[in-house]
Amino acid sequence: MSLLALYVRDVRLAWAAGGGGPVGVIFYLAVTAVAPFAVGPDLPLLTRIGPALLWIAVLLALLLGLERLFQADQEDGTLDLLRLGDTPLELVVLMKAAAHWTAAALPLLAATPFAALLLNLDGAAILVTLATFLVGTPALALVGAVGAAVAVSLRRAGVLIAILVLPLSVPVVIFGVSAIEAAGAGRAVGPSLALLGAVTLVAAVVAPLAAAAALRESE
Amino acid sequence: MVSLKVDCLVVERGGRRVIDGLSFAADPGEAVAVTGPNGVGKSTLLRAVAGLTAVVGGCITLSQWPERRQSAMHLVGHREAIKPQHSLLDNLAFWCRFLAAEPPADGVEATVEAALDAVGLVHLADAPAELLSQGQRRRLALARLLVAPRPLWLLDEPTAGLDTASRARLAGLLARHLDGGGLLLAATHEEIGVPTRALALAA
């Protein structure tokens, strides 16, 4: 019950006034809306690079809320009390990452069909892109939690977190985009999607341990 | 009944030895007042007992407590752990759900309202916490002590910012906690309204 309470609270805070929830969606739609102007009126080219642009936009949009993921709780003393609960800090981290995914990544998935229309993607491509997002974005949230935990006591840590997180996110982007390319070329989507799922599962195990260790050392 | 024993505690902060070989004990129903000049390590001692600061040497034992040491204690520090966007009710209800070992018998809502009543904030229950004054924030933080029963209370200057009536209410809460066999470790510069054993830290 205590972990569920934490999850519900974090999702509500992200979408309350002053939370980062809506900002990520607006950023995501803004980036994907600008892309066609930058690429020019070449519809086949847009169709070809569209999924990759969507993945980059999602990656950057998910970075936005990371800075406050643990820092807000650290500044007001909540983090100290979270460590006094009955639940291990690793599970607290996992739950906060799950709440970050729900508040930040799920709305991006909901906005993806609109963004995909701007990039001239057809229905099948949108579906495959959504499938890769569903499997891959939890890994981004988990890896992001590690970066946020390492930088928890630093002011203006946004850029540092980006530098820490982006290299670790590369495998997610590679397997995500390769699954979409495979679908476009009529090859099997399964292998790439399975590897993407494997990255997420490894992150689900390693990231809470790493982030909890970083938080314990931060004091 | 839980009792606390601290033996030869050594704590360093930023490479400086803040607490060097401190030993004391607290029996059920006993309040220990940690006193000393600013910066002597009172807050550090509380955080070390709570397991939030790494301990270089020594031993902190809670006898008669079978679970993790952390789940026996409440900490009310300078940072109140209040989310300004949420109402007082929501703030306390979260801590009730998160900190209580099992759901309260008469429901979360009733427990939280009783706790707010005990610190005189029940009329503001649905107001967002950002409207609270400093003293009211402190009272809301103290109300957290009541939403999850825990035997050891670690209080860092609990009377800071409180008016006379709130101090009297706090003294009543502390007395009731100690009567029930609870333990209290308070870093303070003033009387907290219950008989305490002094533990003076010197630089």
Chai-1 contact restraints between the chains, C-beta under 6 A:
chainA,res_idxA,chainB,res_idxB,connection_type,confidence,min_distance_angstrom,max_distance_angstrom,comment,restraint_id
A,M1,B,R97,contact,1.0,0.0,6.0,A-B,restraint_1
A,S2,B,R97,contact,1.0,0.0,6.0,A-B,restraint_2
A,S2,B,F98,contact,1.0,0.0,6.0,A-B,restraint_3
A,A5,B,F94,contact,1.0,0.0,6.0,A-B,restraint_4
A,A5,B,R97,contact,1.0,0.0,6.0,A-B,restraint_5
A,A5,B,F98,contact,1.0,0.0,6.0,A-B,restraint_6
A,R9,B,F94,contact,1.0,0.0,6.0,A-B,restraint_7
A,A16,B,Q85,contact,1.0,0.0,6.0,A-B,restraint_8
A,D76,B,R79,contact,1.0,0.0,6.0,A-B,restraint_9
A,D76,B,A81,contact,1.0,0.0,6.0,A-B,restraint_10
A,G77,B,G77,contact,1.0,0.0,6.0,A-B,restraint_11
A,G77,B,R79,contact,1.0,0.0,6.0,A-B,restraint_12
A,G77,B,A81,contact,1.0,0.0,6.0,A-B,restraint_13
A,T78,B,A81,contact,1.0,0.0,6.0,A-B,restraint_14
A,D80,B,L52,contact,1.0,0.0,6.0,A-B,restraint_15
A,L81,B,A81,contact,1.0,0.0,6.0,A-B,restraint_16
A,L84,B,Q70,contact,1.0,0.0,6.0,A-B,restraint_17
A,G85,B,F98,contact,1.0,0.0,6.0,A-B,restraint_18
A,G85,B,L99,contact,1.0,0.0,6.0,A-B,restraint_19
A,D86,B,S71,contact,1.0,0.0,6.0,A-B,restraint_20
A,E219,B,T53,contact,1.0,0.0,6.0,A-B,restraint_21
